[in-house]
Amino acid sequence: EAAVTQSPRNKVAVTGGKVTLSCNQTNNHNNMYWYRQDTGHGLRLIHYSYGAGSTEKGDIPDGYKASRPSQENFSLILELATPSQTSVYFCASGETGFSDYTFGSGTRLLVI
Amino acid sequence: QQKVQQSPESLIVPEGGMASLNCTSSDRNVDYFWWYRQHSGKSPKMLMSIFSNGEKEEGRFTVHLNKASLHTSLHIRDSQPSDSALYLCAASTTEGADRLTFGKGTQLIIQP
C-alpha cells in the first residue's frame, strides 16, 4: 500500500543542535511537502519539492533547510534548533497539479 | 495574514444533528478548495474537494462552493461521535496548483 513514512516519530533536541527529520514515500508522487502544525496556526508550509534535486521555500522557511536526494526521500533540516521550532511536523506527497495530499503520521519535536 | 479563514473555531453538535462548517479565502486568485479531516493524534486525510460552483454530496457529507464570494461550506448530516475531529479547509490557485494553503481548522465535537 502506498504510504508516506516519517522518522523519527518523536524527537527531543537541545537548543543549538542540529535536527534532521526524514520522510519516505512509496506513492511515486512528484511533489513532497513539509508542514508544521501548531495550536492556533493550523498547518503552515515550510518547504516543498517538485522532484529529486529540487526544493522550494514555503510560507515559513526561516530556520529550516530541505533536501530531496531522490523521488522517494525528502528531509527537513534544522541546523540550529530553537525552542520556537517545537511543533508537530507533517510530511506529505502529492501528484502534480490539482491533487490531494497523502500525509505521514507526523513527527513530534521538542526543543529544550 | 491568514489567507484561508475558517469558522467557527469550535462547534458542538448533538449526535444525529447537522454540523455546518465555513471557510473563506481572502485571496482573489484562489480557484480550488479541499476539506481535510484530522482525528486527534492522527494525520489529516482528504475528505472532499470542490472546484466548481454548486454542491457536491458524498454520503452524509455535502460541500457547497460559491466562487464569487470565495466561500465554501461543509455540512455533515446525521452526525456521529466518530465525526468528532479537526476539520481543515485548504485552497489553491491555478498558478500555484501544487501548493495548498490551510486554514486553522474547526474543532467539531459530536455529543452522544
HADDOCK unambig.tbl for C-alpha pairs under 7 A between the chains (distance, minus, plus):
assign (segid A and resid 40 and name CA) (segid B and resid 104 and name CA) 6.34 0.50 0.50
assign (segid A and resid 41 and name CA) (segid B and resid 104 and name CA) 5.36 0.50 0.50
assign (segid A and resid 42 and name CA) (segid B and resid 102 and name CA) 6.74 0.50 0.50
assign (segid A and resid 42 and name CA) (segid B and resid 103 and name CA) 5.93 0.50 0.50
assign (segid A and resid 42 and name CA) (segid B and resid 104 and name CA) 3.83 0.50 0.50
assign (segid A and resid 42 and name CA) (segid B and resid 105 and name CA) 6.33 0.50 0.50
assign (segid A and resid 43 and name CA) (segid B and resid 102 and name CA) 5.81 0.50 0.50
assign (segid A and resid 43 and name CA) (segid B and resid 104 and name CA) 6.97 0.50 0.50
assign (segid A and resid 96 and name CA) (segid B and resid 98 and name CA) 6.17 0.50 0.50
assign (segid A and resid 97 and name CA) (segid B and resid 97 and name CA) 5.28 0.50 0.50
assign (segid A and resid 97 and name CA) (segid B and resid 98 and name CA) 5.35 0.50 0.50
assign (segid A and resid 98 and name CA) (segid B and resid 97 and name CA) 5.49 0.50 0.50
assign (segid A and resid 98 and name CA) (segid B and resid 98 and name CA) 6.47 0.50 0.50
assign (segid A and resid 100 and name CA) (segid B and resid 46 and name CA) 6.53 0.50 0.50
assign (segid A and resid 103 and name CA) (segid B and resid 43 and name CA) 6.15 0.50 0.50
assign (segid A and resid 103 and name CA) (segid B and resid 44 and name CA) 6.51 0.50 0.50
assign (segid A and resid 104 and name CA) (segid B and resid 43 and name CA) 6.53 0.50 0.50
assign (segid A and resid 105 and name CA) (segid B and resid 42 and name CA) 6.37 0.50 0.50
assign (segid A and resid 105 and name CA) (segid B and resid 43 and name CA) 5.28 0.50 0.50
assign (segid A and resid 106 and name CA) (segid B and resid 43 and name CA) 6.70 0.50 0.50
